[in-house]
Amino acid sequence: MLARRRHHAAFYRFLSEGRWALDQLGHVLFRLLRPWLSDRLVVIVDDTLCPKSGAQIFGAGMHFDAVRSRIGPKRIDVLRFGHNWVVLALWVACPWKPETGWALPVLFRLYRSKASCAQSSYRKRSELAATMIARLASWLADDQRMYVVGDGAYCCRTVLHALPARVFMVGHLRLDAALYELPQGIRRRGRPQQKGYRIASPRPRLDNPDGWRAVEVRLYGTSVRLEIWTAVCLWYPSAGCRAVRVVGTRDPKNRFQPRAFVCTDPELDPIALMTLYGLRWQIEVTFRDIKQELGFGDPRNGWWRRKHGSRADPKRRATQGQRLRGATAVQRTAPLAGLAYALVVRWYLEHGRPARDVARARKYAPWYRHKRHPSFSDMLAALRRRIWLECFRRMRLSNHIRQKLGHALRLAGVAA
């Protein structure tokens, strides 16, 4: 419909030359999601790879592909060429599935390797994450606290030292991390005491039966029985003088590998800490949905293209160097798919009918006997049906035609 009134080039100019900021759209989305947010805000940070082809695409480079790589005794690291996006997502609990909820992206940053940008503009992934955390923290109300959940790549010194007030980090801890006692506050001459004596790391404690207790934790929708050890101490190399809570876990039946977790809020309960870290998986579900359903990795914005019908110059270097042509379009196009994902889920939280959509999906796909909750594809199909019904409602059609169109839309929504 819009194509009838505006030329398609207007949409390209909107992305490459429009006077708008992506962070402002994220702020608007944050305000729309406030009715579903609690006083303890949960934020998930992670990065994802979008493979590309063509050396002239802005911001693309060689990055580690965690999906195709293999971790284990025979470790295989796979590198792929493409865009690497650092994403900050809000976790929202839905009424029909409060344990897992949804991770809705609000802020995006494109990571560029050292080979594809100037040295003065290079930023590590952790630095980009720290910038987005500070931006989101500035939107909080006075009575809100924010817990940032991330893996070991983001639970590091760069992020921990830049955490604003009322913002806490929950992440993975190395089993050989250097831990120290809290300072005793003994007055003496010279510099005040920064840390106490060195204590045992989580790895030596695995073989020590003292200090462990059995608990039952619900992770990823499943109850798991583990043994945990917890302590309030200093992770001085990364968190400095800030007290942290460390939780070590081990499985008495050896089904799961021993792990350790850390939180910069020492008052947080150990069970709540592990539950918060379990929510990190929801951003992986979000990456899968926005890539498969909304084409997050499909845009092919580039900074240089040869003329139509001409051949590539073999003497021309294939690296993009430090040029910025096409940067604005690249940095805006893909994140719009993530923001659209959040808008679809937000609309469904207010106007969706989960029971009816699940019943419809099971009617047309009876082999999905385990289906109990609507997926994102169900939400997207419901929104598409609503949009088309609103369009048909404005047309002058007979009731018989409207019934046929409604039936066709239901079938098309299930097929989509």
C-alpha positions as MATLAB code, in Angstrom:
seq = 'MLARRRHHAAFYRFLSEGRWALDQLGHVLFRLLRPWLSDRLVVIVDDTLCPKSGAQIFGAGMHFDAVRSRIGPKRIDVLRFGHNWVVLALWVACPWKPETGWALPVLFRLYRSKASCAQSSYRKRSELAATMIARLASWLADDQRMYVVGDGAYCCRTVLHALPARVFMVGHLRLDAALYELPQGIRRRGRPQQKGYRIASPRPRLDNPDGWRAVEVRLYGTSVRLEIWTAVCLWYPSAGCRAVRVVGTRDPKNRFQPRAFVCTDPELDPIALMTLYGLRWQIEVTFRDIKQELGFGDPRNGWWRRKHGSRADPKRRATQGQRLRGATAVQRTAPLAGLAYALVVRWYLEHGRPARDVARARKYAPWYRHKRHPSFSDMLAALRRRIWLECFRRMRLSNHIRQKLGHALRLAGVAA';
ca = [
       0.000    0.000    0.000;
       2.787    2.414    0.847;
       4.503    1.560   -2.439;
       1.569    3.093   -4.316;
       2.161    6.478   -2.721;
       5.930    6.584   -2.272;
       8.791    5.367   -4.421;
      10.752    2.463   -2.970;
      13.887    4.641   -2.866;
      12.259    6.635   -0.048;
      12.614    3.650    2.263;
      16.327    3.391    1.460;
      16.763    7.102    2.215;
      14.876    6.612    5.481;
      17.539    4.130    6.565;
      20.644    5.840    5.194;
      19.802    9.555    5.464;
      16.867    9.888    7.881;
      17.317   12.135   10.901;
      16.456    9.679   13.642;
      18.416    7.690   16.201;
      18.094    3.994   16.910;
      18.554    4.483   20.663;
      15.544    6.819   20.708;
      13.402    4.059   19.236;
      14.710    1.775   21.960;
      13.702    4.362   24.571;
      10.183    4.542   23.130;
       9.949    0.764   23.213;
      11.179    0.748   26.816;
       8.349    3.093   27.801;
       5.819    0.902   26.000;
       7.026   -2.119   27.973;
       6.899   -0.442   31.390;
       3.488   -1.924   32.381;
       5.064   -5.423   32.143;
       8.277   -4.545   34.011;
       8.782   -4.928   37.753;
      10.921   -2.994   40.202;
      13.687   -5.558   39.648;
      14.470   -5.170   35.970;
      16.245   -8.105   34.281;
      18.407   -7.344   31.242;
      20.256   -9.881   29.092;
      23.332   -9.029   27.022;
      24.890  -11.196   24.330;
      26.171  -11.050   20.754;
      25.160  -12.870   17.592;
      26.721  -13.396   14.184;
      24.983  -12.665   10.866;
      27.007  -14.249    8.022;
      27.542  -12.073    4.938;
      29.212  -12.386    1.566;
      31.136   -9.619   -0.161;
      34.227   -7.898    1.156;
      32.816   -4.434    0.457;
      29.985   -4.618    3.024;
      30.496   -2.076    5.780;
      31.330   -3.423    9.225;
      31.731   -7.057    8.168;
      34.704   -9.094    9.294;
      35.871  -12.490   10.452;
      34.244  -13.524   13.728;
      33.981  -16.631   15.854;
      30.914  -18.735   15.017;
      29.740  -20.414   18.209;
      27.043  -22.404   16.390;
      29.384  -24.232   14.008;
      32.269  -24.518   16.441;
      32.719  -27.511   18.709;
      33.751  -27.262   22.343;
      35.187  -30.309   24.067;
      38.295  -32.505   24.071;
      38.637  -31.959   20.313;
      37.893  -28.249   20.158;
      37.232  -26.814   16.709;
      36.952  -23.030   16.262;
      35.083  -21.896   13.152;
      35.406  -18.339   11.830;
      32.856  -16.799    9.471;
      32.647  -13.495    7.632;
      29.760  -11.257    8.592;
      28.302   -8.757   11.055;
      28.605   -9.244   14.795;
      25.852   -7.526   16.789;
      25.954   -6.878   20.533;
      22.355   -6.831   21.755;
      20.805   -5.686   25.027;
      17.371   -7.218   25.665;
      14.721   -6.692   28.333;
      13.324   -9.806   29.954;
       9.529   -9.695   30.210;
       7.470  -12.320   32.025;
       4.318  -13.267   30.111;
       1.135  -14.370   31.969;
       0.947  -17.791   30.286;
       4.661  -18.598   30.681;
       6.092  -16.627   33.620;
       9.124  -18.874   34.218;
      10.851  -18.391   30.861;
       9.300  -15.183   29.523;
      10.638  -13.285   26.517;
      13.857  -11.394   25.808;
      12.918   -8.260   23.859;
      15.822   -6.369   22.202;
      15.969   -2.619   22.798;
      19.589   -1.576   22.126;
      22.051   -2.689   19.433;
      25.711   -2.064   18.672;
      27.694   -3.293   15.654;
      31.057   -4.703   16.663;
      33.856   -3.979   14.202;
      37.148   -5.812   14.373;
      40.479   -4.016   14.503;
      41.124   -4.822   10.843;
      37.928   -3.119    9.638;
      38.038    0.206   11.501;
      40.417    2.900   12.619;
      42.330    2.310   15.817;
      40.735    5.359   17.460;
      37.187    4.067   16.828;
      37.759    0.450   17.858;
      35.635   -0.729   20.792;
      35.612   -4.150   22.380;
      32.349   -6.035   22.763;
      32.490   -5.505   26.508;
      32.941   -1.752   26.001;
      29.910   -1.647   23.705;
      27.918   -3.582   26.298;
      28.979   -1.192   29.062;
      27.821    1.762   26.940;
      24.393    0.223   26.364;
      24.006   -0.693   30.036;
      24.710    2.901   31.033;
      22.204    4.146   28.452;
      19.478    1.807   29.696;
      20.241    2.645   33.331;
      19.556    6.309   32.589;
      15.955    5.361   31.692;
      15.208    3.671   35.032;
      12.844    5.074   37.591;
      14.128    6.048   41.019;
      12.756    2.891   42.667;
      13.987    0.406   40.041;
      17.003   -1.894   40.224;
      18.532   -3.577   37.204;
      20.215   -6.977   36.994;
      22.318   -7.563   33.883;
      22.744  -11.225   32.928;
      25.630  -12.234   30.665;
      28.135  -14.986   30.040;
      31.830  -14.908   30.838;
      32.627  -12.603   27.903;
      30.590   -9.772   29.476;
      31.045  -10.530   33.165;
      34.499   -8.985   33.076;
      36.498   -6.083   34.418;
      35.419   -3.668   31.666;
      31.713   -4.066   32.427;
      31.942   -4.485   36.199;
      33.958   -1.309   36.715;
      31.499    0.703   34.596;
      28.275   -0.430   36.280;
      26.099    2.547   37.295;
      24.346    2.826   40.634;
      21.484    0.368   41.270;
      22.797   -1.885   38.495;
      24.126   -5.376   39.291;
      25.808   -8.012   37.142;
      25.000  -11.726   37.137;
      27.358  -13.911   35.150;
      29.587  -16.919   34.808;
      32.750  -17.213   36.906;
      35.907  -19.144   36.093;
      36.597  -22.056   38.407;
      40.137  -20.759   38.988;
      39.098  -17.166   39.736;
      41.157  -15.290   42.319;
      38.918  -14.663   45.341;
      39.753  -12.729   48.517;
      38.212  -12.129   51.897;
      36.495   -8.853   52.665;
      38.808   -6.250   54.271;
      38.766   -6.477   58.053;
      38.822   -2.708   58.527;
      41.910   -2.774   60.726;
      43.314    0.728   61.142;
      46.967    0.997   60.389;
      49.398    3.455   58.935;
      49.586    3.843   55.194;
      47.097    2.955   52.512;
      43.727    1.549   53.711;
      43.299   -2.169   53.280;
      41.681   -3.026   49.945;
      41.241   -6.796   50.314;
      41.730   -9.575   52.811;
      43.564  -12.859   52.532;
      43.331  -15.063   49.460;
      40.705  -17.804   49.757;
      40.259  -21.008   47.782;
      38.882  -20.781   44.249;
      35.763  -22.769   43.293;
      37.808  -25.564   41.654;
      39.673  -26.748   44.822;
      36.365  -26.751   46.707;
      34.837  -29.378   44.399;
      36.621  -32.225   46.197;
      35.976  -30.786   49.658;
      32.719  -32.108   51.174;
      32.450  -29.245   53.694;
      30.284  -26.230   52.933;
      28.047  -27.868   50.309;
      24.287  -28.244   50.614;
      21.679  -29.875   48.392;
      19.070  -27.620   46.762;
      16.446  -27.933   44.057;
      16.565  -25.247   41.369;
      14.152  -24.752   38.510;
      16.168  -23.930   35.386;
      14.849  -23.691   31.833;
      11.454  -24.962   32.972;
      12.898  -28.110   34.614;
      13.612  -28.861   38.285;
      17.263  -29.792   38.844;
      18.760  -31.075   42.083;
      22.289  -29.794   42.708;
      24.770  -29.179   45.473;
      25.850  -25.570   45.931;
      28.478  -23.669   47.858;
      28.199  -19.922   48.365;
      30.281  -17.143   49.878;
      30.412  -13.339   49.972;
      33.908  -12.216   49.062;
      35.940  -10.020   46.705;
      36.684  -10.853   43.095;
      39.448   -8.297   43.201;
      41.024   -8.649   39.704;
      37.691   -7.930   37.969;
      35.261   -6.355   40.464;
      37.812   -4.509   42.591;
      36.694   -3.653   46.115;
      33.038   -4.361   45.369;
      31.674   -7.284   47.401;
      30.217  -10.110   45.298;
      28.327  -13.312   45.951;
      29.905  -16.436   44.483;
      27.926  -19.656   44.012;
      29.589  -22.923   43.029;
      27.505  -25.841   41.749;
      28.179  -29.535   41.284;
      26.001  -32.485   40.366;
      26.278  -35.492   42.713;
      25.274  -37.782   39.815;
      27.844  -36.208   37.435;
      25.232  -35.368   34.807;
      26.308  -31.720   34.620;
      29.746  -30.166   34.727;
      30.729  -28.106   37.803;
      30.179  -24.401   37.331;
      30.463  -21.168   39.290;
      28.399  -17.980   39.138;
      28.887  -14.499   40.499;
      26.652  -11.519   41.287;
      27.672   -8.025   42.344;
      24.683   -7.907   44.712;
      25.896   -9.786   47.818;
      22.373   -9.795   49.307;
      20.902  -11.821   46.452;
      19.792  -15.334   47.351;
      21.876  -18.124   45.712;
      18.771  -19.787   44.261;
      17.610  -16.491   42.786;
      21.081  -15.947   41.349;
      21.041  -19.247   39.438;
      17.464  -18.631   38.321;
      18.446  -15.262   36.894;
      21.375  -16.762   35.039;
      19.076  -19.408   33.568;
      17.074  -16.617   31.900;
      20.077  -15.909   29.652;
      18.939  -18.661   27.286;
      15.919  -16.600   26.233;
      18.089  -14.254   24.187;
      19.249  -17.253   22.160;
      15.585  -17.993   21.398;
      15.188  -14.357   20.369;
      18.142  -14.574   17.971;
      16.634  -17.656   16.356;
      13.208  -15.993   15.948;
      14.409  -12.692   14.504;
      16.664  -14.482   12.018;
      14.137  -17.068   10.854;
      10.909  -15.055   11.051;
      11.979  -11.428   10.495;
      15.189  -11.693    8.453;
      17.588  -10.124   10.938;
      20.596  -11.410    9.008;
      19.280  -10.880    5.470;
      20.037   -7.177    4.699;
      22.874   -6.607    2.222;
      23.688   -2.948    2.802;
      27.142   -2.101    1.444;
      29.431    0.911    1.237;
      30.660    0.333   -2.334;
      29.121   -1.219   -5.428;
      30.508   -1.316   -8.922;
      28.469   -0.044  -11.855;
      25.919   -2.319  -13.421;
      27.472   -4.465  -16.148;
      31.072   -3.721  -15.164;
      33.524   -6.201  -13.736;
      35.435   -5.974  -10.492;
      38.887   -4.421  -10.709;
      41.426   -7.131   -9.765;
      43.864   -4.438   -8.590;
      41.346   -2.962   -6.172;
      41.885   -4.069   -2.595;
      39.072   -6.173   -1.189;
      39.278   -4.625    2.287;
      36.954   -1.802    3.221;
      39.587    0.056    5.197;
      38.372    2.942    7.307;
      35.658    4.294    4.991;
      32.218    4.942    6.457;
      30.043    4.892    3.358;
      26.911    2.885    4.092;
      27.535    2.841    7.858;
      24.232    4.459    8.798;
      22.150    2.076    6.689;
      23.975   -0.993    8.031;
      23.649    0.104   11.651;
      19.906    0.757   11.302;
      18.474   -1.899    8.985;
      19.074   -5.115   10.928;
      18.180   -3.679   14.382;
      14.762   -2.663   13.034;
      13.956   -6.371   12.779;
      14.794   -6.776   16.469;
      12.634   -3.800   17.431;
       9.796   -5.197   15.300;
      10.116   -8.464   17.212;
       9.672   -6.623   20.502;
       6.680   -4.682   19.164;
       4.951   -7.879   18.022;
       5.371   -9.485   21.450;
       4.246   -6.273   23.165;
       1.089   -6.139   21.020;
       0.336   -9.776   21.782;
       0.733   -9.235   25.527;
      -2.076   -6.674   25.387;
      -4.349   -7.942   22.601;
      -3.406  -11.592   22.049;
      -5.538  -14.630   22.849;
      -3.112  -17.432   23.720;
      -5.695  -20.182   24.317;
      -7.433  -19.579   20.989;
      -4.168  -19.413   19.013;
      -2.820  -22.596   20.601;
      -6.081  -24.401   19.881;
      -5.975  -23.228   16.256;
      -2.354  -24.335   15.850;
      -3.080  -27.777   17.308;
      -6.146  -28.117   15.086;
      -4.172  -27.608   11.881;
      -1.069  -29.416   13.219;
      -2.356  -32.189   15.513;
       1.083  -33.831   15.698;
       2.220  -31.010   18.033;
       0.726  -32.679   21.093;
       3.188  -31.048   23.486;
       2.267  -27.502   22.417;
       0.881  -25.563   25.382;
       1.953  -21.976   24.763;
       1.981  -19.696   21.694;
       5.286  -19.266   19.921;
       6.486  -16.137   18.187;
       5.269  -17.466   14.845;
       1.780  -17.752   16.374;
       1.997  -14.153   17.590;
       3.157  -12.947   14.185;
       0.352  -14.836   12.437;
      -2.219  -13.339   14.814;
      -0.955   -9.827   14.133;
      -1.010  -10.393   10.375;
      -4.604  -11.616   10.547;
      -5.603   -8.560   12.568;
      -3.962   -6.176   10.094;
      -5.613   -7.792    7.069;
      -9.011   -7.939    8.771;
      -8.774   -4.231    9.514;
      -7.953   -3.590    5.863;
     -10.899   -5.688    4.667;
     -13.224   -4.030    7.168;
     -12.728   -0.723    5.400;
     -13.707   -2.215    2.054;
     -17.259   -2.546    0.811;
     -17.645   -6.317    0.694;
     -20.574   -8.653    1.189;
     -20.817  -10.882    4.252;
     -20.254  -13.972    2.116;
     -16.983  -12.558    0.762;
     -15.909  -11.504    4.252;
     -16.438  -15.026    5.573;
     -14.408  -16.526    2.748;
     -11.615  -14.010    3.278;
     -11.612  -14.672    7.021;
     -11.295  -18.422    6.464;
      -8.508  -17.873    3.947;
      -6.664  -15.607    6.389;
      -6.848  -18.239    9.120;
      -5.340  -20.829    6.801;
      -2.696  -18.394    5.573;
      -1.787  -17.454    9.149;
      -1.231  -21.097   10.092;
       0.840  -21.699    6.945;
       2.938  -18.597    7.625;
];
